[in-house]
């Protein structure tokens, strides 16, 4: 699945090029592979290997067809009866996704895959037309469909959409989080659906985030969701000093979950990083957090020996406005290697960035 997501994240042209190269390599290597297969493995395997180059070329043709279909526009793609992807006709379905959503009828097979294709279109095009945004909004409103992993693209590339539509996107995203919090299924698999929602919220413009401070504060206090949707909590940075108590508490939550450092990173890191990155983004407006971070370095809640933790914390302290000597002394007293501190501190001063 990770490979599929990586492959589909590229433009159609790049996908075609990658598969074409694979097909050429297969054709060039085919005679040698055939001889080796017959000699070493036997005829049945050789037959399979002979079929593979043909399969690769079929995939190339499939991707080229996708390019031609994509040129027709998103609305025409969505209006088809689809199966597992934008080219596979769903012969048994008599309804399209959009029609099913509009009428409240049962969704067609593979509707979740199709809805993800809609948002993937925005990733490829890097722009969102109003007509296409209306399709995406219909998908977000339908609670039967999960929020797409590419939902962030509607926010990032929809900057020219009407403000009212942008506000509704934010309201729908936070409403989806509250739905997850109220759902009876509390399994980790179910709660992971909050991840794409958090990523989309992290793309919201500041003026919309300011409307939803209450929702972000609620999320920070929701134990089951603040980890999966931690990206959203970074947006607390827009509130500056007012958000410092919540952001520092997220660092504390992560530190308490981590314990001696042996707990899997997926359990403690999301909240911990949301707090630090949020403070880093806030910059000098959250300078009141400096003493709290220095204190936590001293007592070991922020590991001085872990390079990634140390670098992000140094970046954060410098962005908050801490004197470099104060940040350096805090880590040296916690046992960090002096040469590493000098290097990381120099990087934080020259190329400050709030990333892990």
KOLDRENLUM-284253 format. One record per residue (C-alpha): residue number from 1; x, y, z. Coordinates in Angstrom, 3 decimals. Example, Ala and Ser with C-alpha at 12.3 -4.5 7.8 and 13.67 -1.06 7.14 Angstrom:
REM residues 2
[1,[12.300,-4.500,7.800]]
[2,[13.670,-1.060,7.140]]
END
This chain:
REM residues 356
[1,[0.000,0.000,0.000]]
[2,[2.834,2.412,0.763]]
[3,[4.275,1.823,-2.714]]
[4,[0.882,2.367,-4.324]]
[5,[0.422,5.680,-2.479]]
[6,[3.918,6.764,-3.507]]
[7,[3.291,5.780,-7.136]]
[8,[-0.051,7.575,-7.321]]
[9,[1.380,10.715,-5.710]]
[10,[3.248,11.434,-8.981]]
[11,[1.745,13.064,-12.024]]
[12,[0.295,10.885,-14.763]]
[13,[3.255,11.640,-17.029]]
[14,[5.716,10.467,-14.393]]
[15,[3.692,7.320,-13.750]]
[16,[3.708,6.507,-17.459]]
[17,[7.462,7.098,-17.647]]
[18,[8.193,4.832,-14.688]]
[19,[6.113,1.965,-16.000]]
[20,[7.495,2.432,-19.518]]
[21,[11.053,2.112,-18.211]]
[22,[10.014,-1.050,-16.388]]
[23,[8.521,-2.436,-19.587]]
[24,[11.663,-1.685,-21.623]]
[25,[13.883,-3.294,-18.988]]
[26,[11.678,-6.382,-19.034]]
[27,[11.835,-6.644,-22.815]]
[28,[15.622,-6.243,-22.910]]
[29,[16.146,-8.784,-20.170]]
[30,[13.557,-11.207,-21.539]]
[31,[15.808,-13.423,-23.736]]
[32,[18.425,-13.858,-21.020]]
[33,[15.789,-14.487,-18.395]]
[34,[14.096,-17.072,-20.583]]
[35,[17.290,-19.058,-21.128]]
[36,[18.149,-18.889,-17.426]]
[37,[14.640,-19.889,-16.392]]
[38,[14.497,-22.881,-18.711]]
[39,[18.003,-24.004,-17.732]]
[40,[17.793,-23.474,-13.975]]
[41,[14.142,-23.394,-12.987]]
[42,[12.200,-25.085,-15.737]]
[43,[9.664,-24.397,-18.434]]
[44,[6.626,-23.420,-16.256]]
[45,[8.515,-20.505,-14.669]]
[46,[9.817,-19.511,-18.074]]
[47,[6.264,-19.201,-19.382]]
[48,[5.368,-16.900,-16.478]]
[49,[8.416,-14.745,-17.133]]
[50,[7.527,-14.493,-20.807]]
[51,[4.101,-13.118,-19.899]]
[52,[5.476,-10.404,-17.615]]
[53,[6.788,-7.985,-20.315]]
[54,[3.413,-8.157,-22.016]]
[55,[1.723,-7.314,-18.740]]
[56,[4.050,-4.338,-18.245]]
[57,[3.194,-2.964,-21.681]]
[58,[-0.516,-3.338,-20.948]]
[59,[-0.008,-1.232,-17.817]]
[60,[1.707,1.451,-19.918]]
[61,[-1.289,1.541,-22.253]]
[62,[-3.610,1.717,-19.228]]
[63,[-1.807,4.749,-17.820]]
[64,[-1.780,6.462,-21.222]]
[65,[-5.518,5.911,-21.440]]
[66,[-5.881,7.454,-17.990]]
[67,[-4.059,10.535,-19.248]]
[68,[-6.473,10.880,-22.148]]
[69,[-9.459,10.412,-19.850]]
[70,[-8.092,12.902,-17.329]]
[71,[-7.930,15.522,-20.054]]
[72,[-11.731,15.330,-20.285]]
[73,[-12.009,16.859,-16.812]]
[74,[-12.811,15.705,-13.301]]
[75,[-16.568,15.999,-13.583]]
[76,[-16.692,13.643,-16.584]]
[77,[-14.501,11.127,-14.743]]
[78,[-16.707,11.135,-11.664]]
[79,[-19.875,10.798,-13.727]]
[80,[-18.758,7.390,-15.030]]
[81,[-19.831,4.142,-13.445]]
[82,[-16.551,3.188,-11.834]]
[83,[-15.031,0.233,-10.064]]
[84,[-11.581,0.151,-8.490]]
[85,[-10.171,3.107,-10.410]]
[86,[-10.844,5.837,-12.936]]
[87,[-10.601,3.477,-15.915]]
[88,[-12.273,0.273,-14.758]]
[89,[-15.950,0.369,-15.670]]
[90,[-18.232,-1.066,-12.993]]
[91,[-20.575,-3.072,-15.156]]
[92,[-22.993,-3.997,-12.356]]
[93,[-23.474,-0.479,-11.015]]
[94,[-26.358,1.607,-12.286]]
[95,[-25.459,4.722,-10.324]]
[96,[-22.500,7.022,-10.133]]
[97,[-20.899,8.209,-6.933]]
[98,[-22.228,11.729,-7.292]]
[99,[-25.748,10.571,-8.043]]
[100,[-25.705,8.188,-5.083]]
[101,[-24.556,10.960,-2.750]]
[102,[-27.141,13.407,-4.067]]
[103,[-30.033,10.975,-3.661]]
[104,[-28.866,9.256,-0.476]]
[105,[-28.932,5.879,-2.179]]
[106,[-26.401,3.093,-1.484]]
[107,[-22.932,3.946,-2.706]]
[108,[-21.415,2.085,-5.663]]
[109,[-18.707,-0.496,-5.188]]
[110,[-15.274,0.968,-4.384]]
[111,[-16.811,4.364,-3.595]]
[112,[-14.025,5.113,-1.115]]
[113,[-11.391,4.545,-3.807]]
[114,[-13.297,6.748,-6.196]]
[115,[-13.657,9.560,-3.659]]
[116,[-9.922,9.404,-3.067]]
[117,[-9.384,9.763,-6.823]]
[118,[-11.276,13.054,-6.696]]
[119,[-8.886,14.551,-4.151]]
[120,[-5.880,12.962,-5.877]]
[121,[-6.936,14.943,-8.942]]
[122,[-6.344,18.152,-6.958]]
[123,[-2.871,16.918,-5.995]]
[124,[-1.994,16.389,-9.656]]
[125,[-3.554,19.592,-10.973]]
[126,[-2.441,21.825,-8.071]]
[127,[-5.611,23.847,-8.445]]
[128,[-9.266,23.391,-7.572]]
[129,[-12.009,24.689,-9.827]]
[130,[-15.302,25.643,-8.247]]
[131,[-17.231,22.923,-10.092]]
[132,[-14.745,20.300,-8.928]]
[133,[-14.796,21.665,-5.374]]
[134,[-18.558,21.136,-5.265]]
[135,[-17.979,17.434,-5.934]]
[136,[-15.392,17.272,-3.155]]
[137,[-17.738,19.065,-0.769]]
[138,[-20.488,16.551,-1.491]]
[139,[-18.060,13.765,-0.607]]
[140,[-17.022,15.451,2.650]]
[141,[-20.654,15.936,3.658]]
[142,[-21.465,12.248,3.180]]
[143,[-20.606,10.524,6.459]]
[144,[-20.605,7.119,4.730]]
[145,[-17.310,7.974,3.044]]
[146,[-14.030,8.324,4.951]]
[147,[-12.070,11.541,4.598]]
[148,[-9.545,11.021,1.821]]
[149,[-5.839,10.923,2.585]]
[150,[-5.551,13.652,-0.057]]
[151,[-8.215,15.922,1.444]]
[152,[-5.481,18.414,2.331]]
[153,[-5.181,19.228,-1.382]]
[154,[-8.674,20.756,-1.407]]
[155,[-7.507,23.266,1.216]]
[156,[-4.008,23.958,-0.112]]
[157,[-4.953,24.272,-3.766]]
[158,[-8.394,25.780,-3.178]]
[159,[-7.193,29.213,-2.159]]
[160,[-9.358,30.887,-4.823]]
[161,[-12.569,29.251,-3.628]]
[162,[-15.263,31.390,-1.960]]
[163,[-14.674,32.099,1.734]]
[164,[-17.983,30.508,2.654]]
[165,[-16.887,27.245,1.057]]
[166,[-13.566,27.385,2.926]]
[167,[-15.418,27.885,6.206]]
[168,[-17.647,24.918,5.444]]
[169,[-14.621,22.721,4.715]]
[170,[-13.232,23.537,8.170]]
[171,[-16.588,22.909,9.841]]
[172,[-16.922,19.548,8.100]]
[173,[-13.406,18.483,9.098]]
[174,[-13.928,19.271,12.772]]
[175,[-17.373,17.675,12.657]]
[176,[-15.782,14.499,11.305]]
[177,[-13.361,14.478,14.258]]
[178,[-16.249,14.770,16.709]]
[179,[-18.007,11.932,14.905]]
[180,[-14.962,9.734,15.471]]
[181,[-14.846,10.713,19.134]]
[182,[-18.487,9.691,19.564]]
[183,[-18.275,6.480,17.516]]
[184,[-18.560,3.180,19.427]]
[185,[-15.580,1.702,17.562]]
[186,[-12.512,2.851,19.518]]
[187,[-10.024,0.508,17.889]]
[188,[-6.704,1.972,16.703]]
[189,[-7.657,1.099,13.130]]
[190,[-10.871,3.124,13.352]]
[191,[-9.193,6.084,15.038]]
[192,[-6.506,6.261,12.359]]
[193,[-9.196,7.808,10.157]]
[194,[-8.453,11.008,12.093]]
[195,[-5.015,11.262,10.447]]
[196,[-6.120,12.641,7.051]]
[197,[-8.503,15.017,8.835]]
[198,[-5.677,16.409,10.968]]
[199,[-3.459,16.838,7.921]]
[200,[-6.201,18.786,6.135]]
[201,[-6.821,21.009,9.168]]
[202,[-3.104,21.796,9.252]]
[203,[-3.546,23.403,5.806]]
[204,[-6.326,25.785,6.877]]
[205,[-5.548,29.516,6.613]]
[206,[-5.004,31.448,9.833]]
[207,[-8.256,33.425,9.650]]
[208,[-10.269,30.202,9.644]]
[209,[-8.170,28.591,12.381]]
[210,[-8.961,31.528,14.655]]
[211,[-12.638,30.655,14.384]]
[212,[-11.959,27.125,15.630]]
[213,[-9.783,27.592,18.677]]
[214,[-12.376,25.836,20.809]]
[215,[-12.276,22.809,18.524]]
[216,[-8.478,22.652,18.710]]
[217,[-8.493,22.939,22.511]]
[218,[-11.072,20.154,22.629]]
[219,[-8.908,17.972,20.385]]
[220,[-5.874,18.555,22.607]]
[221,[-7.853,17.104,25.515]]
[222,[-9.182,14.118,23.581]]
[223,[-6.785,11.225,24.411]]
[224,[-7.932,8.899,21.631]]
[225,[-7.722,11.461,18.819]]
[226,[-4.949,13.930,19.649]]
[227,[-2.358,11.402,18.527]]
[228,[-3.837,10.388,15.166]]
[229,[-4.934,13.986,14.395]]
[230,[-1.855,15.624,15.901]]
[231,[-1.073,17.568,12.730]]
[232,[-4.124,19.720,13.402]]
[233,[-2.816,20.735,16.834]]
[234,[0.164,22.503,15.280]]
[235,[-2.321,25.161,14.217]]
[236,[-2.560,26.298,17.839]]
[237,[0.577,28.270,16.973]]
[238,[-1.560,31.059,15.495]]
[239,[-2.744,31.950,19.011]]
[240,[0.783,32.695,20.238]]
[241,[1.201,33.073,23.993]]
[242,[-2.429,32.165,24.634]]
[243,[-1.795,28.636,23.345]]
[244,[1.464,28.045,25.253]]
[245,[-0.169,26.123,28.153]]
[246,[-1.870,23.717,25.728]]
[247,[1.206,23.248,23.527]]
[248,[3.474,22.627,26.524]]
[249,[0.910,20.162,27.891]]
[250,[1.153,18.226,24.624]]
[251,[4.917,17.931,25.099]]
[252,[4.237,16.645,28.615]]
[253,[1.693,14.117,27.333]]
[254,[4.258,12.743,24.897]]
[255,[6.983,12.627,27.543]]
[256,[4.714,10.763,29.972]]
[257,[3.779,8.204,27.328]]
[258,[7.399,7.719,26.337]]
[259,[8.648,6.948,29.833]]
[260,[12.143,5.504,29.549]]
[261,[12.123,5.839,25.775]]
[262,[11.351,2.194,25.021]]
[263,[7.722,2.787,24.058]]
[264,[7.069,2.734,20.285]]
[265,[7.367,6.157,18.697]]
[266,[3.864,5.936,17.234]]
[267,[2.452,6.081,20.764]]
[268,[4.251,9.102,22.224]]
[269,[5.667,11.112,19.342]]
[270,[2.516,12.620,17.749]]
[271,[1.455,14.688,20.771]]
[272,[5.049,15.503,21.693]]
[273,[5.912,16.759,18.205]]
[274,[2.641,18.674,17.840]]
[275,[3.532,20.638,20.963]]
[276,[7.113,21.403,19.945]]
[277,[6.322,22.199,16.311]]
[278,[3.398,24.381,17.385]]
[279,[5.671,26.375,19.707]]
[280,[8.316,26.629,17.001]]
[281,[5.804,27.965,14.492]]
[282,[4.495,30.495,17.003]]
[283,[7.959,32.018,17.257]]
[284,[8.577,35.058,19.444]]
[285,[4.852,35.484,20.134]]
[286,[5.145,32.424,22.406]]
[287,[8.408,33.437,24.094]]
[288,[6.864,32.786,27.519]]
[289,[7.374,29.062,26.796]]
[290,[11.185,29.327,26.993]]
[291,[11.483,28.683,30.779]]
[292,[9.124,25.701,30.515]]
[293,[11.215,24.069,27.781]]
[294,[14.477,24.730,29.624]]
[295,[12.979,23.089,32.701]]
[296,[11.912,20.022,30.749]]
[297,[15.354,19.637,29.201]]
[298,[16.831,19.682,32.674]]
[299,[14.556,17.014,34.074]]
[300,[14.902,14.751,31.035]]
[301,[11.433,15.089,29.510]]
[302,[13.160,16.300,26.357]]
[303,[15.996,13.912,25.550]]
[304,[19.348,15.648,25.155]]
[305,[20.960,12.560,23.638]]
[306,[18.416,12.014,20.843]]
[307,[19.579,14.067,17.883]]
[308,[16.161,14.661,16.321]]
[309,[14.592,15.729,19.635]]
[310,[17.535,17.975,20.371]]
[311,[17.568,19.637,16.960]]
[312,[13.859,20.391,16.980]]
[313,[14.033,21.746,20.521]]
[314,[16.999,23.971,19.637]]
[315,[15.127,25.207,16.570]]
[316,[12.142,25.952,18.786]]
[317,[14.130,27.780,21.454]]
[318,[15.882,29.966,18.889]]
[319,[12.591,30.725,17.140]]
[320,[11.011,31.626,20.470]]
[321,[13.818,34.109,21.066]]
[322,[15.998,32.266,23.554]]
[323,[19.630,33.493,23.702]]
[324,[21.788,30.796,22.050]]
[325,[23.960,30.584,25.171]]
[326,[20.927,29.711,27.311]]
[327,[19.817,26.937,24.953]]
[328,[23.359,25.602,24.721]]
[329,[23.840,25.579,28.496]]
[330,[20.563,23.705,29.028]]
[331,[21.579,20.840,26.770]]
[332,[25.178,20.726,27.988]]
[333,[23.981,20.431,31.583]]
[334,[21.719,17.568,30.463]]
[335,[24.734,15.677,29.090]]
[336,[24.495,16.369,25.358]]
[337,[27.796,16.090,23.408]]
[338,[29.311,19.618,23.101]]
[339,[30.324,19.187,19.452]]
[340,[26.786,18.099,18.515]]
[341,[25.271,21.056,20.347]]
[342,[27.553,23.493,18.524]]
[343,[26.629,22.019,15.149]]
[344,[22.885,21.901,15.828]]
[345,[22.861,25.373,17.324]]
[346,[24.632,26.816,14.306]]
[347,[22.093,25.177,12.015]]
[348,[19.202,26.515,14.103]]
[349,[20.555,30.044,13.820]]
[350,[21.369,29.920,10.111]]
[351,[18.480,27.818,8.740]]
[352,[15.661,27.786,11.274]]
[353,[12.879,25.350,10.383]]
[354,[10.146,23.786,12.439]]
[355,[10.452,20.189,11.257]]
[356,[11.439,16.924,12.890]]
END
